[in-house]
Structure formats: C-alpha cells, structure tokens
Amino acid sequence: MGTSLSSHAQEQFALLQDDMAESYNVQDASRQFAVEPSIAQELNDKITEKSDFLSRINIVPVTEIKGQKVMIGVTGPVSSRTNTKTTDREAKDFCDLDSVGYELFHTESDVGLSFAKIDSWAKFPDFAERYSAAVQRQIALDRIMIGWHGTHAAPQTDITANPMLQDVNKGWLQIAREQIPAQVLKEGAVAGKITLGAGGDYENLDALVHDVKQMIDPVFRDAGDLIAIIGSDLLANDKGKLYAKQGGTPTEKERIEGAQVIATYGGLPSFVIPHFPATGVTVTSWDNLSLYFQDSSWRRHLIENPKRSRVEDYNGRNEGYVIEQLEKFAAIEAGNLELLK
C-alpha cells in the first residue's frame, strides 16, 4: 500500500488530470503547458480569495518582466487657482512614476502528493477541488511569507537555510531597506537596538506606532487610509493575549486569516496578518502594497512519478513585490526590537 495507486485512486488521479486539462483549455495536463493570460488571472483570483490580506492589496498582471509601476498614485495636492490673464494653467503630474520600477523573478510552487495520500483522499467525490484549494491556499501563504521576509532572489533557493523563504524574492520590507532606509527605524538610544517598555525608547506600543507614522510623508500622513500592521508578540506583550489567530478556522471561502481590526495604536486601525514579523510594525495603506505577476509566464505540469511513489504538480511563474508610493511606507527593523520586562 502506498507504492502504487489503487485502482480507485488511479481513477481519481485521471479525473484530476482531466479536470486540470479542461480548466486550462489544454489537451494533456501531463505535458508542460503555458497557462493562457486570462486563465492565469482566474487562477490568481482563486489564490487571492484564500487570503483576506491578499484580497486587500493589489495583485497586478503585467506583460513585461521589468518595467515602471502600473498603479496610479498622487504625488501631492492637485488643487490650485491660476490668474489666466497673466499665467497659463499648468496640469500637475498625477502619477508618481519613480525611476525604480519593478522586477519579477521566476517562482516555483511545486507540490508532491504521495500515492498513499491520494488513496486516502480518493473517497471524496470532490477530490480535485479539495486538492486545488489546498495548493492555492499554500501558495497564498507563501506569497505573504515572502512579502514580509524575502531579502533576495537566489539562483538556487535553500529551504533549510531560509525557512521563511528569504531567498525566493525581495519582499516589501527589503525593498524599504534598500530604497527608503530613512523610513525603516533601526535603533533608539542604543545603536542597533530599539527598546519597548518602561524606561525604554518607547514606553508603549502607541508611542512606537506614532513614531513610525511620523516617518510617512506629510502628504499621505493624514489622508485617512493609513493602517498599522503589528507583530503578534508585540500584541501579546501589550495586552497579555493575542487578538487574532493566524491561520484560524476557515470560513466558507476558506480564508486563512480573519485580519480584523484588533485595536487602535498610534491613532491608526491596527491589524495582525499571517507571517508578519512577530516584533514588527509597518505603517502604510493596503493599496500601497502590490504583488505583480507576468500574465504570460505561468506554466503547469502534472505527472505521475512511480520512482518516488507520488504525483508531482509543477507550477512556475514570474512575480515580484512592489511598494507603489515609497513615501507612504514606514516600518521598524523587527530583529532589532527588544521587549523590556
């Protein structure tokens, strides 16, 4: 048992292949195929639906692997008055297209499903749907993890050395470290350390969030859409208990986190999300965070591998992380924060 597919499991696997081929409009899912851009968008929508956090930010299809940011951002006030008797009216630049742009990197989400697991799942008539939902849910979680922990895109990743997927892509915090280092709080009175608690740099979490907010450009600071993302350890320390459960009981949409407003800190509605650094604080707006994917880059391949007693599902696409308006993002270096007793 487990070294080969049972007859019923073999039927279910064949149905899974047929279902995938039909969904992606190809003849044979056991051969690598390119996913059509319109279907890639549908697949990304399904992945996004598995996460309340991903549903709040921008998931943007793009054509090129490198380019200018595509979301429209206002650089400042656009209202004024002109004395047209003496001066021509001048249109203000509405779009904040900085010179940094975006870059996408090849990302693989390859899944091995043992024959024994298929045998145990084969009793469910909706096996294909269950399997697809499980893979999509994990891709959603991986995208969030990379977004907050990714530091670089290594040619060969190493999950043992980088268990938080640090080497898969550059996430939002790394982009901030490189492009807006002055908006990443790294230390207080002592070099390389931020202390939180009685007698520390910040007496409480309110004061810390307030200071992080002050690093946001004044144009955006009071726009009314800023939120604070707070690490779970900071919440536990501040209130003595967690306010939100990461990876809690799924709803009917199988969302992976509630992401409800947990409290107000520093005058901002505050949230907890999966895989955010436990001692981290980030202030921005939901629509300032983006994940770009190349709509023509998704490749899939579903094969049976009897040498490993499993079925292998290969997923590959090009994607990358973007802070749309750098002036609207501020954070702390979570690894430098020390909680005082």
N, C-alpha and C positions, 0 to 999 in steps of 0.2 A: 504494500500500500504506500503510495506517495512517490514511487519511482516511475510511474506512468499514469496517464489519465485513465480513469474508469470510463466505461462506455457512455454513461450519462454525463460525466464531466466533459468528455470529448465533444458531446453534442452541444453542451453549453458554451464551450470554447469556440466551436464552429459558429454558433449563434452570435457570440461576441464579435468574431471577425466579420461576419455578415453585417451585423449592426453597425460596426465601425465603417465598413466599406460603404454602406448606404448613407450613413451620416455625412461622410466626407466626399460622397459622389465619386468613388473610385471603384474599380473592378475587384481589386485584391488588396486587402489590408496587410497581407503577409509580405508584401513588397513595399519598400520605402516609397512614400508618396508625398508630394507637396500639397499642403492644405491651401485651398483657394482663399484669397483675402477675405471674402465675405463670410466664409465658414470659419476662418481664423478669428474674425470679430465675434462670431457667435460663441466660439469656444472660450475666448477671453471673457465674454459676458458671463458665461456659466461659472468660470473660476471666480470672477469678481463677486458673484452672488453668494459665494460661500463665505464671504468675509464682510462684516459691516464696515470695517476700516477701509478696505479696498473700494467699497461702494461709495465712500465719502470723497476719495481723492480722484485724480484724473488717470484713467487708463487710456492711452492715446495711440492709435495706429499711425505709423509713419511709413513713408516709402523708402527713404534713404537710411543708411546705417550711421551717417553723421550729418548734422545739419543744425539749423537755427531752431530754437524753441518755438513751439507752434501755438501755445496758449496766449491769449491776448491779456496783457497786463498794463495797467495805467501807471505811468511814471510819476504822476503828481496831479495837482489840480488842473482842470481844463477850462474853468470859467474865468471870464475877464470882460473888459469893455475896451473898445477902440474908438478913438476920435477919427472917423474916416475922412474928415475934412483935411487932415494932415498926415494920416498914417494908414497904411494898408492893414487890413485884418490878416492875422497870421495864424494858420492852423497849428495846433500843438501836436507833437508826436504822441500818439495814443499808445502805441505798442512799445513795450520795454524789451527790445531785442538785443541782449548783451552779446558780446563777442565770443562768449564761452561756448554757447550752443550745447549740443548733446552728442553722446557717442554710445552706440549699442554694442553689446558683446554676446557672442554665442552662448546660450544657456541650455543645458540638457536636464531633462527631468525623466530619467529612465527608471522604470519600475519592473522588478522581477516578482512574479506571482507563482509560488510553488504549486506543483500538481496537487499536493495534499490540501492546500488552501482552496484551490478550485473545487476539489472533491467535496470539501465541507460547505462551500458556497453554492454548489450546483443544485441543491434542493430548493433554492429560492428562484421563483419564476422570473424575478426582476434582477437576476444576477448581473446582466450587462449594465443596468442603470446603477446598481449598488457599486460596482467596480468603478465606473466612470466618475461617480460622485466622490468616491474615496480618493482617487487620483487628483481630481480637481481641487478637493479640499486641501490636500497636502501641498500642491503647487501654490495655492493661495497663502498658506502658512510660510512656505519657503520664500515667497516674494516679500512678505512682511519682514521675515528674519534678515534677509539680505539688505533690505531697505534701511534697517537700523544698525546692522553690524558689518556690512560689506566694506572692505577697505581697498580692495584691488581685484583685478580680473587676471588671475594666473592662467598661463597656458595649460597647466595641469593642476587641477584642484586636489586638495588633500583633506578629506573629511575628518581624519584623526587629528591632524594639527589645527584644523579650523572647524570645530564642531558647530559654530554659529554661522557657517557658510561665509566667513570673512573673505575668502579668496575667489568667490564667484563673480562679484561685481562691486562697483563703488556705489554705496548707498548714500542716503541724504546726509547723514552726519559726516561722512568722509568728504563729500562734496563741500560741505560747510567748512570743514577743517582746511581744505585746500584753497577755496575761493573766497571765503569771508572769515578768516581766522580771528579777526577782531570781534566777531559776533559769536564766538564759542568761548564761554567762560571757563578758564583753565585753573585759576588759582585765586586765593584770597590773600590773607596776611602772610601766609607761609607759601613759599614758592612750590608750585606743583601740587597744591592741596587746597580743597575747598571744604571748610568745616561747617556743619549744620547742627545747631543745638545751643544750649545755654553756654554763653561765653565764646561761641564760635564766630565765624564770619557772618553767619546768618542765624538769628535766634530761632526762626521757624521757617516753615515751607512757604508761607505767604510772602515773607521778605525775599526769599530766594527767587520765587517766580516773578515777583515785582521787578527785581533787578534784571532778570533775563529779558523781561518785556521791554525794559528801557533800552536794550540794545537794538530793538526794532526801529527802523527809520520812522521819524515822527509822522510822515505822510500816511503810514499804514497803522501806526500805533493805536489810534482811536477810531479806526474805520468800523469797528463793531463786529468784525468776523474773526478776530484772533481767538485761538484756543491754546490751552496748555496741556501737553501730554506729560503725564507724571509716571515715574517708575514705581513699581509695586512695593519695593522696600521702603521708599520714601513715604508712601501712603500708610503702610503698616506701622512705620515708626511714628507718624504723625497722629494717627487715630487708633492705633492698637489693633487694627484688624484690616483686612483687605476689603475694599469697596466693590471690587469687580472680580469675577472669576475668569481667568484666561482659559479658553477652550471649554467653556461651560456647556450645559445641556443644549444641544442644537434645537432651533425652532423648526417649524415646518419647512423653512427654506434652508435648513441645515447650516445656519450661520455659526461661525466658530467663535464669536465673542459678542457679548452684549454691547460693549462700548457705550454705555450710557454715561451721562454727566454724573460724575462721582461727588463733586463738590466745587466750590469756587475758591481758587487760590490766586493771590495777587490781582484780584478783580477779574479773573478770567474763568470761564467754564473749563473744567479740567476733565481729562479722560485717561483711562488706562486701556492699553491695547496689548495684544499678544506680542511677545518677543522684543518689546521695548526695553532698553537697559534698565535694570531694576533700581538704579540710583540716578537715573537720568531725568532731565527736564528739557523739553523743547517747546518753544512758543512760535506759532505760525498760524496759517489758516488751512483748512482742508484743501481748498482749491489751489494752494501753493505747492502741493506735493503731487508729483506725477511719476507714472511709470510708462515709458514709451516702448512699443514693440513694433518690429518691422512686419507689416501685414503680409508680405510675400515670403517670409522666412521660415514659417512653421513646417516642420517635417515630422511624419509619424511612421511607425513601422511596428507591427505586432507579429511576433513569431513564436513558435514552439521550440524550446531548446531541451531535448531529452538528455543531453550531456550534463545539464545542471538540474534536471528534473523540475523544470519550471517553464512558464511562459514569460516572455520578455516584451515589454511595451516601451518603445523608444520615442521620446518626444524631444524635439530640438527647435529653438527659435532664437532670434536676436532681440535683446531687450536691454533697457538701461533706465537709470533713475535721474530725475530732474527736479531741481528747485526752481520754480518758474520765475520768481522775483527774489533775488538774493537778499535784498534789503528787508524782506518780510519774514526772515527766518533767524532765530537765535536759539542757542542751546548751551548746555554745560557739558564739560568732559566728564561723563559719568564715572569713569575709572578713577578720577581724582577726588571724588566726594567722600568725605569721612563723616559718619554719624557719631556725634558725641553723646555719651551716656547722660 
